[in-house]
Amino acid sequence: MIRLENEKDYLEVENLVRDSFWNVYRPGAYEHYIVHNLRNHPSFIKDLAYVIEKDGKIIGHINYSKGQIDYGDANSKEAVVLGPISIDKRYQNQGYGTKLIEYTLKLIDDKNMPLFL
């Protein structure tokens, strides 16, 4: 089941993000702290923060924010930025991340939201 994240999910999602990234790219993890702070940042797109559940437990999370692409010649363009995306280690490489990405990209398309704003 894929659904919009809500406030009661925040702690469970942050723990999932931490555990998903723990010791992957460096000792420990800080991606959960990024998710925590991003929710209160003006760039956060709340309507694109989704979770995926299996047997009533959140096993995945995705969110998007507004960003900017700098072309290096004084030109830049606003864009929708994906991430972080997290999947419980027990469910990685089983297609759940792909499902979250495809689902949310379809929402963006259905709402006629440009990937470049």
Buried (B, 14 or more C-beta within 10 A) or exposed (E): EBEEBEEEBBEBBBEBBBBBBBEEEEEEBEBBEBBBEBBEEEEBBEEBBBBBEBEEEBBBBBBBBBBEEEEEEEEEEEBBBBBBBBBBBEBBEEEBBEBBBEBBBEBBEEEEBEEEE
